[in-house]
Amino acid sequence: MTISQIKDGISLTDLFSFSFTSEGFMLIYGLLAALATMLAKKLGSTLNSFVMTGWNVVIGGFALLLIGLFMGGDLSIITWTPLGITLLIISAVASVIPFSL
């Protein structure tokens, strides 16, 4: 077995390929996370952590909603029941509380 044939004829160049839709998005996330951390540190000294977390969740949720709708998502296929709405609210609160502590 040579170094160019790792497993089942896969060449070494196949192991180091770059795809914008996978590794590219990870790099973009890393840059945006670093920028967000610097902005949060600057704004965090003047804003309440609950207020900052609330705006973060609202703006991020709206952005994700727009991306989902732009990519063909449809909210009309969801069956909204009281139990489903209650569980959605509990999930949202349970995921937001640790970020604001």
Summary of the structure (lengths in Angstrom):
residues: 101
radius of gyration: 20.8
end to end distance: 53.6
largest distance: 60.9
contacts: 180
relative contact order: 0.07
helix: 72%
strand: 0%
